[in-house]
């Protein structure tokens, strides 16, 4: 199975960017930067992402499909 981008994992979990950001206790801008590969979550937030999105760390690709 191919790895999921953070955005794909969020969408598959049925969450809007605003909802996911609230659950992760971060701003929409921070989540957007993570999804675009401009910055990356720390280990604590990665664990939270996996729990909230219902995926394992090994299922995630932290770079977007088009990293430009």
N, C-alpha and C positions, 0 to 999 in steps of 0.2 A: 504494500500500500504506500502511495507517495505521501510525503510529509505535508502537513497543512501549514499554511502561513497563519500568522496570528489573526489576521482578518477572517480567513476562512474558518478557523476554529471558533471564533466569536460568532460568526453568522450561523454556523452549524449548531451552536448552542442556543440559537434563537434570541440573541442579545443585540440590542443596538449599541453603538459606540458609547452613548451616554449611560445606558444601563450598566454596561461592563465597567466603565470608568468609576461609576458610583460604587459598585461591588468591590472593586479593587482599591477604592479610596485614593484615586488619583484624578487628575484633570483629563478632560477630553483631549487636550493638546498633547499630554504625555502619552496617552494611548495611541493617538494618531502617529506620533513620532516613532513609537515602537512598531506599529503596523507598517510604516514606511521604511523601516530600517535605519532611521536617523539617529536613534538611540536604542538602548536595550535595557530590559528590566533586570533588577538584581535578583539574587537567588530566592529571596523571600517572596518577591512578586511573581517569579516564575512558578513557584509552588502554588500560590494563590490562583494563578491563571489556569494551571492544570486542574485544580479542584473545581473552579467555577465553570470552566469550559468542558469538563469531563473528558480530558485527554491526558495522555502521559507525556512526559518531557520528550521521549523518543519519537513521538508523533508530530512534533512541532519543528517548523523551519522558521527561524527568527529573521530571515530576510524575505522581503516581498518578491513576487515573481519578476517584477521589473524594477530592479534596484537602482533606478535613476532619480 
